[in-house]
Amino acid sequence: MVKKILVLGGGIGGIAVANILADKLKESADITLIDRKKYFQFPPSYPWLMIGKRKPEQVQKELTILSKKGINVINEDIISIDTSGKKVRTETSEYSGDYMVISLGAQYNIAAIPGFSDYAHHIYDLDSAIAFRDLVKNFKHGTIAIGISRLPFKCPAAPYETAFLLDDYFTKEGVRAEINIEFFTPEPLPVPSVGPDVGNRVLELLRSRNINYHPKLKLAEITDKELIFDNQETLNYDLLFAVPPHEAPKPVADAGLTDVTGWIPANGKNMETKIPGVYAIGDVASIQTPHGYVPYLSKAGVFAHAQAEVVANNIANLVLGKSQAKEWDGEGGCFMETSIGEGTFMKGEFYAQPKPRIDYHEPGKVWHMQKVVFEKYWMRHWF
């Protein structure tokens, strides 16, 4: 009997899981991927787009291309999710499945911070990255504030990568001496999920580039030219980059899937939720790391990709009547550009005991090239 599998979300996790299932199951399953967007867009390339090193058409692909692999692509908003019946209602239809994979990522709640929509810019979606690129191109003097408004947020290295790339971009444009760069964050150290040793290395790199670092500051309000933090400290700016507050998509919260973290709790080994046959992967999932430097696993595309492989394998085996089950090992790595053409690489075993094992590689051209290879792989392999 043909099984129906619903994949909610066409980001990194959803694309990978749908592809792997289509390859493993062929005619044994009916795979439907639902996403409101018509395009898959590759967020790790947004920092390059921000400084003019990528064009929008280079970092996106039409989701309908997946239909040639036997994947049904539905471009509609998801209105509601019924996990007990494994049903999804969109704007025009209702879909049901034997298995459901929720990979809807995070949505941005810019209304949570007064003034954010009026004054802040970011690169956490393609349109915003394009708009910020145009502002950067015309910024010649003054203070640019770069920071993190709330925790958690996806891709923990991205704001730091933004600061390093803008420093190098303005240097190459010959205007860095006229520009002051300020970095603010609620974090005690940069990228705390990889521990204090790596955090201090990144901090040293920030200081070596004359980027002023302001930790333990939670953004409360934005006015014209001024940031106000919850401890009443203030910071002046002329151009503002701020990571928008993240939250679980409304249909996920309305379905009662979230816990006190605000995200979907999932088994860290197989990504199954409290409902059998329903899985949560990527940014929408909440994964505890009891031995980690932070209590919950960071939100990053590399984890979504790895989790997708485990979930797709296990669903395929269930459909085919095989008993083999995979478990996710909690490993993942992250590239961070430190200048135009150079970067570093951090890799962690986040389930290791008594604490995560972290490898940090010093900045070099090789890691930039590895990120380019990773980008090309993603944009070609799955489409």
KOLRO-760417 format. One record per residue (C-alpha): residue in one letter; x, y, z; chain. Coordinates in nm, 2 decimals, padded with zeros to 4 digits, m for minus. Each point is the difference from the previous one (the first is absolute). Layout:
N
REC  code       x       y       z  unit
REC     A       X       Y       Z     A
...
END
This chain:
383
REC  code       x       y       z  unit
REC     M   00.00   00.00   00.00     A
REC     V   00.13   00.35  m00.09     A
REC     K   00.08   00.21   00.30     A
REC     K  m00.06   00.37   00.02     A
REC     I   00.27   00.22   00.14     A
REC     L  m00.05   00.37   00.07     A
REC     V   00.31   00.22   00.02     A
REC     L  m00.08   00.34   00.14     A
REC     G   00.26   00.26  m00.11     A
REC     G   00.23   00.04  m00.30     A
REC     G   00.31   00.12   00.18     A
REC     I   00.32  m00.20   00.04     A
REC     G  m00.15  m00.28   00.22     A
REC     G  m00.32  m00.03  m00.21     A
REC     I   00.18  m00.01  m00.33     A
REC     A   00.24  m00.27   00.12     A
REC     V  m00.26  m00.22   00.16     A
REC     A  m00.23   00.01  m00.30     A
REC     N   00.28  m00.08  m00.24     A
REC     I   00.14  m00.29   00.20     A
REC     L  m00.35  m00.15   00.05     A
REC     A  m00.07   00.03  m00.37     A
REC     D   00.32  m00.17  m00.09     A
REC     K  m00.05  m00.29   00.25     A
REC     L  m00.37  m00.06  m00.04     A
REC     K  m00.07   00.07  m00.37     A
REC     E  m00.36  m00.12  m00.07     A
REC     S  m00.04  m00.13   00.36     A
REC     A  m00.09   00.35   00.13     A
REC     D  m00.19   00.31  m00.09     A
REC     I   00.22   00.29   00.12     A
REC     T  m00.15   00.35   00.03     A
REC     L   00.21   00.31   00.09     A
REC     I  m00.20   00.31   00.11     A
REC     D   00.16   00.34   00.02     A
REC     R  m00.15   00.35  m00.05     A
REC     K   00.31   00.11  m00.20     A
REC     K   00.05  m00.10  m00.37     A
REC     Y   00.38   00.00   00.05     A
REC     F   00.25  m00.18   00.21     A
REC     Q   00.26   00.26   00.11     A
REC     F   00.34  m00.07   00.15     A
REC     P   00.05   00.21   00.32     A
REC     P   00.38  m00.08   00.04     A
REC     S   00.06   00.21  m00.32     A
REC     Y  m00.19   00.31   00.13     A
REC     P   00.32   00.15   00.15     A
REC     W   00.16  m00.02  m00.34     A
REC     L  m00.30   00.16  m00.16     A
REC     M   00.02   00.28   00.26     A
REC     I   00.34   00.11  m00.14     A
REC     G  m00.08  m00.06  m00.36     A
REC     K   00.18  m00.33  m00.04     A
REC     R  m00.32  m00.18  m00.10     A
REC     K  m00.30   00.09  m00.21     A
REC     P  m00.35  m00.11   00.12     A
REC     E  m00.04  m00.24  m00.29     A
REC     Q   00.31  m00.19   00.12     A
REC     V  m00.14  m00.08   00.34     A
REC     Q  m00.35  m00.13  m00.08     A
REC     K  m00.17  m00.28  m00.20     A
REC     E  m00.37  m00.05  m00.09     A
REC     L  m00.15  m00.27   00.23     A
REC     T  m00.21  m00.13  m00.29     A
REC     I   00.33  m00.15  m00.14     A
REC     L  m00.05  m00.27   00.26     A
REC     S  m00.31  m00.13  m00.19     A
REC     K   00.23  m00.18  m00.24     A
REC     K   00.11  m00.21   00.29     A
REC     G  m00.35  m00.11   00.08     A
REC     I  m00.05   00.26   00.28     A
REC     N  m00.34   00.18   00.01     A
REC     V   00.07   00.37   00.07     A
REC     I  m00.28   00.21   00.14     A
REC     N   00.07   00.38   00.02     A
REC     E  m00.25   00.11   00.26     A
REC     D  m00.01   00.13   00.35     A
REC     I  m00.06  m00.26   00.27     A
REC     I  m00.30   00.11   00.20     A
REC     S  m00.02  m00.28   00.25     A
REC     I   00.16  m00.33   00.11     A
REC     D  m00.19  m00.30   00.14     A
REC     T   00.28  m00.23   00.13     A
REC     S  m00.24  m00.26   00.14     A
REC     G  m00.14  m00.06  m00.34     A
REC     K   00.32   00.11  m00.18     A
REC     K  m00.20   00.25  m00.20     A
REC     V   00.09   00.35  m00.13     A
REC     R  m00.24   00.26  m00.12     A
REC     T   00.13   00.26  m00.25     A
REC     E  m00.18   00.30  m00.15     A
REC     T  m00.19  m00.22  m00.25     A
REC     S   00.04  m00.36   00.10     A
REC     E   00.05  m00.27   00.26     A
REC     Y   00.28  m00.26  m00.01     A
REC     S   00.04  m00.31   00.21     A
REC     G   00.29  m00.24   00.04     A
REC     D   00.12  m00.31   00.18     A
REC     Y   00.31   00.18   00.10     A
REC     M   00.07   00.37   00.06     A
REC     V   00.33   00.19   00.01     A
REC     I  m00.02   00.35   00.13     A
REC     S   00.29   00.22  m00.13     A
REC     L  m00.16   00.34   00.00     A
REC     G   00.29   00.18   00.16     A
REC     A  m00.05   00.33   00.18     A
REC     Q  m00.21   00.30  m00.07     A
REC     Y   00.11   00.36   00.10     A
REC     N  m00.19   00.20   00.25     A
REC     I   00.13   00.35  m00.06     A
REC     A  m00.30   00.14   00.18     A
REC     A   00.15  m00.13   00.33     A
REC     I   00.25   00.29   00.00     A
REC     P  m00.14   00.36  m00.04     A
REC     G   00.16   00.17  m00.29     A
REC     F   00.15  m00.31  m00.16     A
REC     S  m00.22   00.02  m00.32     A
REC     D   00.09   00.37  m00.04     A
REC     Y   00.37   00.00   00.05     A
REC     A   00.16  m00.34   00.00     A
REC     H   00.13  m00.20  m00.29     A
REC     H   00.12  m00.36  m00.03     A
REC     I   00.09  m00.28  m00.24     A
REC     Y  m00.22  m00.28   00.13     A
REC     D  m00.21  m00.02  m00.31     A
REC     L   00.09   00.07  m00.36     A
REC     D  m00.20   00.33  m00.05     A
REC     S   00.14   00.14   00.32     A
REC     A   00.36  m00.10  m00.10     A
REC     I  m00.05   00.18  m00.34     A
REC     A  m00.13   00.32   00.18     A
REC     F   00.29   00.00   00.25     A
REC     R   00.25  m00.06  m00.29     A
REC     D  m00.12   00.33  m00.16     A
REC     L   00.04   00.19   00.33     A
REC     V   00.35  m00.14   00.06     A
REC     K   00.11   00.10  m00.35     A
REC     N  m00.09   00.36   00.08     A
REC     F   00.13   00.02   00.36     A
REC     K   00.32   00.20   00.01     A
REC     H   00.04   00.13   00.35     A
REC     G  m00.16  m00.02   00.35     A
REC     T  m00.08  m00.28   00.24     A
REC     I  m00.14  m00.33  m00.11     A
REC     A  m00.15  m00.21   00.29     A
REC     I  m00.01  m00.38  m00.05     A
REC     G  m00.17  m00.22   00.24     A
REC     I  m00.22  m00.27   00.13     A
REC     S  m00.34   00.11   00.14     A
REC     R  m00.12  m00.32   00.16     A
REC     L   00.10  m00.37   00.07     A
REC     P  m00.03  m00.25  m00.15     A
REC     F   00.06   00.08  m00.37     A
REC     K   00.11  m00.20  m00.30     A
REC     C   00.36  m00.03  m00.11     A
REC     P   00.18   00.13   00.31     A
REC     A   00.31   00.10  m00.20     A
REC     A  m00.19   00.21  m00.26     A
REC     P   00.00   00.34   00.18     A
REC     Y   00.37  m00.04   00.08     A
REC     E   00.07  m00.09  m00.37     A
REC     T  m00.20   00.31  m00.09     A
REC     A   00.22   00.22   00.22     A
REC     F   00.33  m00.15  m00.14     A
REC     L  m00.11   00.03  m00.36     A
REC     L  m00.12   00.36   00.03     A
REC     D   00.33   00.09   00.17     A
REC     D   00.19  m00.14  m00.29     A
REC     Y  m00.24   00.14  m00.26     A
REC     F   00.03   00.35   00.14     A
REC     T   00.37  m00.04   00.02     A
REC     K   00.03  m00.09  m00.37     A
REC     E  m00.23   00.29  m00.09     A
REC     G   00.24   00.23   00.18     A
REC     V  m00.26   00.13   00.25     A
REC     R   00.07  m00.21   00.31     A
REC     A   00.17   00.28   00.18     A
REC     E  m00.32   00.20  m00.03     A
REC     I  m00.22  m00.28   00.14     A
REC     N  m00.04  m00.12   00.36     A
REC     I  m00.13  m00.35   00.05     A
REC     E  m00.18  m00.10   00.32     A
REC     F  m00.12  m00.35   00.08     A
REC     F  m00.26  m00.07   00.26     A
REC     T  m00.15  m00.33   00.13     A
REC     P  m00.17  m00.16   00.30     A
REC     E   00.26  m00.27  m00.02     A
REC     P   00.29   00.01   00.26     A
REC     L   00.25  m00.10  m00.27     A
REC     P  m00.01  m00.05  m00.38     A
REC     V  m00.16  m00.33  m00.12     A
REC     P  m00.05  m00.14   00.36     A
REC     S  m00.12  m00.34  m00.13     A
REC     V   00.36  m00.09  m00.09     A
REC     G   00.14   00.09   00.34     A
REC     P   00.22   00.28   00.15     A
REC     D   00.33  m00.10  m00.17     A
REC     V  m00.14   00.05  m00.34     A
REC     G  m00.21   00.30   00.11     A
REC     N   00.31   00.18   00.13     A
REC     R   00.18  m00.07  m00.33     A
REC     V  m00.28   00.17  m00.19     A
REC     L   00.00   00.28   00.25     A
REC     E   00.37   00.05  m00.06     A
REC     L  m00.07   00.01  m00.37     A
REC     L  m00.27   00.27   00.05     A
REC     R   00.24   00.21   00.20     A
REC     S   00.28  m00.04  m00.25     A
REC     R  m00.23   00.15  m00.26     A
REC     N  m00.10   00.29   00.22     A
REC     I  m00.36  m00.13   00.04     A
REC     N  m00.13   00.11   00.34     A
REC     Y  m00.18  m00.29   00.18     A
REC     H  m00.28   00.06   00.24     A
REC     P  m00.12  m00.33   00.17     A
REC     K  m00.29  m00.07   00.23     A
REC     L  m00.23   00.27  m00.16     A
REC     K  m00.36  m00.08  m00.09     A
REC     L  m00.15   00.24  m00.25     A
REC     A  m00.32   00.15   00.14     A
REC     E  m00.08   00.29  m00.24     A
REC     I   00.14   00.17  m00.31     A
REC     T  m00.04   00.37  m00.07     A
REC     D   00.14   00.21  m00.28     A
REC     K   00.38  m00.02   00.05     A
REC     E  m00.02  m00.17   00.35     A
REC     L  m00.02  m00.35   00.14     A
REC     I  m00.15  m00.04   00.34     A
REC     F   00.07  m00.32   00.20     A
REC     D  m00.19  m00.15   00.29     A
REC     N   00.26   00.12   00.25     A
REC     Q  m00.06   00.35  m00.13     A
REC     E   00.34   00.02  m00.17     A
REC     T  m00.01   00.17  m00.34     A
REC     L   00.21  m00.02  m00.32     A
REC     N  m00.01   00.25  m00.29     A
REC     Y   00.01  m00.11  m00.36     A
REC     D  m00.04   00.13  m00.35     A
REC     L  m00.07  m00.34  m00.17     A
REC     L  m00.14  m00.30   00.19     A
REC     F   00.02  m00.37  m00.07     A
REC     A  m00.19  m00.20   00.26     A
REC     V  m00.09  m00.37   00.00     A
REC     P  m00.39   00.00   00.03     A
REC     P  m00.17  m00.18   00.29     A
REC     H  m00.07  m00.36  m00.10     A
REC     E  m00.31  m00.20   00.09     A
REC     A  m00.17  m00.32  m00.11     A
REC     P  m00.24   00.04  m00.29     A
REC     K  m00.36   00.07   00.11     A
REC     P  m00.15  m00.33  m00.13     A
REC     V   00.26  m00.19   00.21     A
REC     A  m00.09   00.19   00.32     A
REC     D  m00.37  m00.02  m00.07     A
REC     A   00.03  m00.38  m00.04     A
REC     G   00.13  m00.02   00.36     A
REC     L   00.33  m00.14  m00.11     A
REC     T   00.22   00.24   00.19     A
REC     D   00.12  m00.02   00.36     A
REC     V   00.15   00.26   00.24     A
REC     T   00.28   00.06  m00.24     A
REC     G  m00.24   00.13  m00.27     A
REC     W   00.11  m00.28  m00.24     A
REC     I  m00.09  m00.36  m00.07     A
REC     P   00.16  m00.24   00.24     A
REC     A   00.15  m00.30  m00.19     A
REC     N   00.20  m00.31   00.07     A
REC     G   00.36   00.10  m00.05     A
REC     K   00.08  m00.34  m00.15     A
REC     N  m00.27  m00.05  m00.26     A
REC     M  m00.19   00.34   00.00     A
REC     E  m00.34  m00.16   00.08     A
REC     T  m00.24   00.22   00.19     A
REC     K  m00.24  m00.11   00.27     A
REC     I  m00.24  m00.11  m00.28     A
REC     P   00.12  m00.33  m00.17     A
REC     G   00.07   00.05  m00.37     A
REC     V   00.04   00.38   00.04     A
REC     Y   00.35   00.13  m00.02     A
REC     A   00.15   00.35   00.05     A
REC     I   00.34   00.10  m00.15     A
REC     G   00.20   00.31  m00.03     A
REC     D  m00.06   00.34   00.15     A
REC     V  m00.36  m00.08   00.11     A
REC     A   00.12  m00.28   00.23     A
REC     S   00.12   00.03   00.36     A
REC     I   00.28  m00.25   00.08     A
REC     Q   00.14  m00.02   00.35     A
REC     T   00.38  m00.02   00.04     A
REC     P   00.04  m00.09   00.37     A
REC     H   00.38  m00.01  m00.03     A
REC     G   00.02   00.30  m00.23     A
REC     Y   00.13   00.36   00.05     A
REC     V  m00.36   00.11  m00.05     A
REC     P  m00.31  m00.19   00.10     A
REC     Y  m00.15  m00.04  m00.34     A
REC     L   00.16  m00.08  m00.34     A
REC     S   00.07   00.30  m00.22     A
REC     K  m00.22   00.06  m00.30     A
REC     A   00.21  m00.06  m00.31     A
REC     G  m00.05  m00.13  m00.35     A
REC     V   00.27  m00.27   00.04     A
REC     F  m00.21  m00.16   00.28     A
REC     A  m00.31   00.01  m00.21     A
REC     H   00.18  m00.17  m00.28     A
REC     A   00.14  m00.28   00.22     A
REC     Q  m00.33  m00.04   00.18     A
REC     A  m00.18  m00.03  m00.33     A
REC     E   00.22  m00.29  m00.10     A
REC     V  m00.08  m00.19   00.32     A
REC     V  m00.38   00.06  m00.03     A
REC     A  m00.02  m00.08  m00.37     A
REC     N   00.19  m00.33   00.06     A
REC     N  m00.22  m00.10   00.29     A
REC     I  m00.33   00.08  m00.18     A
REC     A   00.12  m00.18  m00.31     A
REC     N   00.09  m00.31   00.20     A
REC     L  m00.34   00.01   00.17     A
REC     V  m00.18   00.02  m00.34     A
REC     L   00.21  m00.28  m00.14     A
REC     G  m00.04  m00.22   00.30     A
REC     K   00.37   00.01   00.10     A
REC     S   00.10   00.01   00.36     A
REC     Q   00.32   00.20  m00.02     A
REC     A  m00.02   00.34   00.17     A
REC     K   00.26   00.28   00.00     A
REC     E   00.08   00.23   00.28     A
REC     W   00.13   00.35  m00.04     A
REC     D   00.35   00.04   00.16     A
REC     G  m00.03   00.37   00.08     A
REC     E   00.29   00.11  m00.22     A
REC     G   00.01   00.31  m00.21     A
REC     G   00.24   00.26  m00.14     A
REC     C  m00.03   00.37  m00.09     A
REC     F   00.20   00.22  m00.24     A
REC     M   00.05   00.36   00.11     A
REC     E   00.14   00.25  m00.26     A
REC     T   00.26   00.23   00.17     A
REC     S   00.08   00.21  m00.30     A
REC     I  m00.08   00.00  m00.37     A
REC     G   00.16  m00.33  m00.12     A
REC     E   00.10  m00.14   00.34     A
REC     G  m00.19  m00.18   00.27     A
REC     T   00.02  m00.23   00.30     A
REC     F  m00.17  m00.33   00.07     A
REC     M  m00.14  m00.12   00.33     A
REC     K  m00.12  m00.36   00.05     A
REC     G  m00.16  m00.16   00.30     A
REC     E  m00.11  m00.33   00.15     A
REC     F  m00.28   00.15   00.20     A
REC     Y  m00.11  m00.33   00.16     A
REC     A   00.34  m00.09   00.13     A
REC     Q   00.06  m00.04   00.37     A
REC     P   00.09   00.15   00.24     A
REC     K  m00.01   00.30  m00.23     A
REC     P  m00.02   00.07  m00.37     A
REC     R   00.32  m00.06  m00.20     A
REC     I   00.07   00.31  m00.21     A
REC     D   00.26   00.05  m00.28     A
REC     Y   00.09   00.35  m00.11     A
REC     H   00.20   00.07  m00.31     A
REC     E   00.18   00.33  m00.03     A
REC     P  m00.11   00.23  m00.29     A
REC     G   00.13  m00.08  m00.34     A
REC     K  m00.09  m00.01  m00.37     A
REC     V  m00.06  m00.38   00.01     A
REC     W  m00.31   00.04   00.22     A
REC     H  m00.15   00.27  m00.23     A
REC     M   00.05  m00.24  m00.29     A
REC     Q  m00.16  m00.28   00.20     A
REC     K  m00.31   00.22   00.06     A
REC     V  m00.01   00.08  m00.38     A
REC     V   00.00  m00.38  m00.07     A
REC     F  m00.27  m00.05   00.26     A
REC     E  m00.21   00.27  m00.17     A
REC     K   00.04  m00.16  m00.34     A
REC     Y  m00.08  m00.34   00.13     A
REC     W  m00.33   00.12   00.15     A
REC     M  m00.11   00.20  m00.30     A
REC     R   00.06  m00.29  m00.24     A
REC     H  m00.03  m00.33   00.19     A
REC     W  m00.36   00.03   00.11     A
REC     F  m00.16   00.16  m00.31     A
END
